[in-house]
């Protein structure tokens, strides 16, 4: 592992450690356990094993595509300053994720591969790692293909992946943080935890990942006064949703897919 990769890995690990400590000190939902049900499945199988395997698969797909098209050698954006390249991919991919995420809650077919992500009943810094392999394969291929094929600088993919990982941990964290007016621009746990809640008023809301501006622009934002009420219950209403990694992977191919309660669930609708 090269020095730059070590720095990125260290930044992600340090961010996880900080969030774990903050969750103990200023929790959004007090009493939520660190070693919750599914903790080791999410850490070892989703976060490490699945990420490693799919990373290799996606890298092979992109290498094959580039080898047969030669697109990266045209360096369409390679001459831009690296910070501008990074900002371009952060914003464009974030908008794609907002649109695809919203579609997943409307489409019964796409909900099947998204339900695993919503199956965590104790939303925390690690719960964002639980995403079906097909969902990750789709989203991360679309995330990194433009970076590679448009000839971006090599470090762009590395830092883009690090920012995605850290921000994913942050928005799912059991952290009682108030972003104030900044929450209309950047996303945080005070909005995203509502997206995972079983509160009927929050169904079909808060699809953004890094930039909350998409929810405010397109009318899907939901943010009640946190001093008056907070999200309290999370997960799926299907009590028999599998608790194992392979069970969660296979559940997407069983009928019917587990559904959330309320209008945001295609199966319920």
Secondary structure, 3 states (H helix, E strand, C coil): CCHHHHHHHHHHHHHHHHHHHHHHHCCCCCCCCCCCCCHHHHHHHHHHHHHHHHHHHHHHHHHHHHHHHCHHHHCCCCCCCHHHHHHHHHHHHHHHHHHHHHHHCCCHHHHHHHHHHHHCCCCCCCHHHCCCHHHHHHHHHHHHHHHHHCCCCHHHHHHHHHHHHHHHHHHHCCCCCCCHHHHHCECCHHHHHHHCECCHHHCCCCCCCCECHHHHHCCCCCCCCCCCCCCCCECCCCCCCCCCHHHHHHHCCCCCCCCCCCCCCCCCC
